[in-house]
Amino acid sequence: MKSVVFIIYFITLAGCYNQKSPIKTGFEGNSLPVFSMILPDSITHVNTGNIPNGQAVVLFYFSPRCPFCRAQMDEIIGSISSMKKIRFYIFTTWPFDELRDFYRHYQLNKFSNIVVGLDYNNFFANHFKAQGVPYIAVYGKDKKLKEVFVGNVYGKQIKEVAEN
């Protein structure tokens, strides 16, 4: 039984990286991809094509069970007061009940610049060929991709990339 628990834990961690340097995706300079998410109320849909210009956007693809994703969420929340001009779209492809648990645990409804959803078509991971989480794509005010990070990133680094 212990070996089964260890294997499950190892598999969960295998998808989580801890890297602070941006990766090259080939999408740098491209426009924000258009895809839909369903919000935790299970009724409302958000389409990224409707995000207005003029404010930096961070797309944060996560796994609710990944300890690095949880640490990244703690970092974002801890730095949110300095990143009020950045819109965060935080989403997963995991089951809806796990998304809701994550949403409630971090009380994400308290933050006006954070939108949480389910990428029910798995668009983002397929588009970017994301091989791990947390996966963070930072877009400028013009909705053009600036940098992508796999692994934990300091809030200060997200802010610098988004606002420069």
C-alpha positions as CSV (number, residue, x, y, z in Angstrom):
1,M,0.0,0.0,0.0
2,K,2.8,2.4,0.8
3,S,4.4,1.8,-2.5
4,V,1.1,2.7,-4.3
5,V,0.9,5.9,-2.4
6,F,4.5,6.7,-3.2
7,I,4.0,6.0,-6.9
8,I,0.9,8.3,-7.0
9,Y,2.7,11.0,-5.2
10,F,5.7,10.7,-7.5
11,I,3.5,10.9,-10.6
12,T,1.7,14.0,-9.3
13,L,5.0,15.7,-8.7
14,A,6.5,14.6,-12.0
15,G,4.2,17.1,-13.8
16,C,5.3,19.9,-11.6
17,Y,8.5,21.8,-12.4
18,N,10.4,24.5,-10.5
19,Q,11.9,26.8,-13.1
20,K,12.2,30.6,-13.0
21,S,13.6,31.3,-16.5
22,P,11.1,31.8,-19.3
23,I,10.8,29.1,-21.9
24,K,10.6,29.7,-25.7
25,T,7.3,28.5,-27.2
26,G,7.4,30.0,-30.7
27,F,4.3,32.0,-29.8
28,E,6.1,35.1,-28.4
29,G,4.6,38.2,-29.9
30,N,1.4,36.3,-30.9
31,S,-2.1,37.4,-29.8
32,L,-3.8,35.9,-26.8
33,P,-5.4,32.6,-28.0
34,V,-9.2,32.5,-28.0
35,F,-10.8,29.7,-25.9
36,S,-13.7,29.4,-23.4
37,M,-13.8,28.5,-19.7
38,I,-16.7,27.7,-17.4
39,L,-16.6,29.5,-14.1
40,P,-17.1,27.9,-10.7
41,D,-20.8,28.8,-10.7
42,S,-21.0,26.1,-13.4
43,I,-23.2,28.4,-15.5
44,T,-21.1,31.4,-16.6
45,H,-18.7,31.0,-19.6
46,V,-15.8,33.3,-20.3
47,N,-14.2,33.6,-23.7
48,T,-10.7,35.0,-23.8
49,G,-11.6,36.7,-27.1
50,N,-13.7,39.1,-25.0
51,I,-10.8,40.3,-22.8
52,P,-10.4,44.0,-23.6
53,N,-7.0,45.5,-24.5
54,G,-5.3,48.0,-22.1
55,Q,-4.5,45.7,-19.2
56,A,-1.9,43.0,-19.0
57,V,-3.2,39.4,-18.8
58,V,-1.7,36.3,-17.1
59,L,-2.9,32.9,-18.0
60,F,-2.2,30.4,-15.2
61,Y,-2.8,26.7,-16.1
62,F,-2.7,24.6,-12.9
63,S,-3.4,21.3,-11.3
64,P,-5.4,21.5,-8.0
65,R,-3.2,18.7,-6.6
66,C,0.2,20.0,-7.6
67,P,2.1,21.4,-4.6
68,F,4.0,23.8,-6.9
69,C,0.7,25.2,-8.3
70,R,-0.5,25.7,-4.7
71,A,2.7,27.5,-3.9
72,Q,2.3,29.6,-7.0
73,M,-1.2,30.5,-6.0
74,D,0.1,31.6,-2.6
75,E,2.7,33.7,-4.3
76,I,0.1,35.4,-6.5
77,I,-2.2,36.1,-3.7
78,G,0.6,37.4,-1.5
79,S,1.7,39.8,-4.3
80,I,-1.8,40.7,-5.6
81,S,-1.9,44.2,-4.0
82,S,1.1,45.2,-6.3
83,M,-0.5,43.5,-9.4
84,K,-4.0,45.1,-9.3
85,K,-3.5,46.3,-13.0
86,I,-3.0,42.7,-14.2
87,R,-5.9,40.4,-15.0
88,F,-5.3,36.8,-14.0
89,Y,-7.2,33.9,-15.7
90,I,-6.5,30.8,-13.6
91,F,-7.8,27.5,-15.0
92,T,-7.4,23.8,-15.1
93,T,-8.7,20.7,-16.9
94,W,-9.1,18.7,-13.7
95,P,-12.6,17.7,-12.5
96,F,-14.9,20.5,-11.7
97,D,-15.3,19.6,-8.0
98,E,-11.5,19.9,-7.6
99,L,-11.6,23.3,-9.3
100,R,-14.3,24.5,-6.9
101,D,-12.3,23.2,-3.9
102,F,-9.2,25.1,-5.1
103,Y,-11.4,28.2,-5.7
104,R,-12.9,28.0,-2.2
105,H,-9.7,27.2,-0.4
106,Y,-7.9,30.3,-1.8
107,Q,-11.1,32.4,-1.5
108,L,-10.5,33.6,-5.0
109,N,-13.9,35.3,-5.2
110,K,-12.4,38.1,-3.1
111,F,-10.1,39.3,-5.9
112,S,-11.7,41.4,-8.6
113,N,-8.7,40.8,-11.0
114,I,-8.8,37.0,-10.8
115,V,-11.0,34.8,-12.9
116,V,-11.1,31.1,-12.3
117,G,-12.4,28.5,-14.7
118,L,-12.4,25.1,-16.2
119,D,-10.8,24.8,-19.7
120,Y,-13.3,22.1,-20.6
121,N,-11.9,21.6,-24.1
122,N,-8.3,21.3,-23.0
123,F,-7.5,24.0,-25.5
124,F,-4.7,25.7,-23.6
125,A,-2.6,22.6,-22.9
126,N,-2.9,21.5,-26.5
127,H,-2.2,24.9,-27.9
128,F,1.0,25.4,-25.9
129,K,1.8,21.7,-25.7
130,A,2.2,22.3,-22.0
131,Q,4.2,19.5,-20.5
132,G,3.9,20.6,-16.9
133,V,2.3,22.8,-14.3
134,P,2.2,25.5,-13.2
135,Y,2.3,27.0,-16.7
136,I,2.1,30.7,-16.8
137,A,1.7,32.8,-20.0
138,V,2.2,36.6,-19.6
139,Y,0.6,38.9,-22.1
140,G,1.1,42.7,-22.3
141,K,-1.6,45.4,-22.5
142,D,-1.8,44.7,-26.3
143,K,-2.6,41.1,-25.6
144,K,0.6,39.9,-27.2
145,L,2.6,37.1,-25.6
146,K,5.6,38.3,-23.7
147,E,7.0,35.3,-21.8
148,V,6.0,31.8,-20.6
149,F,7.1,30.1,-17.4
150,V,6.9,26.5,-16.4
151,G,7.3,26.3,-12.6
152,N,7.0,28.8,-9.8
153,V,7.6,32.4,-10.5
154,Y,7.8,35.3,-8.1
155,G,5.0,37.8,-8.2
156,K,7.6,40.5,-8.7
157,Q,8.8,38.7,-11.9
158,I,5.3,38.4,-13.2
159,K,4.7,42.1,-12.6
160,E,7.9,43.1,-14.3
161,V,7.2,41.1,-17.4
162,A,3.5,42.1,-17.7
163,E,4.1,45.8,-17.2
164,N,7.2,46.3,-19.3
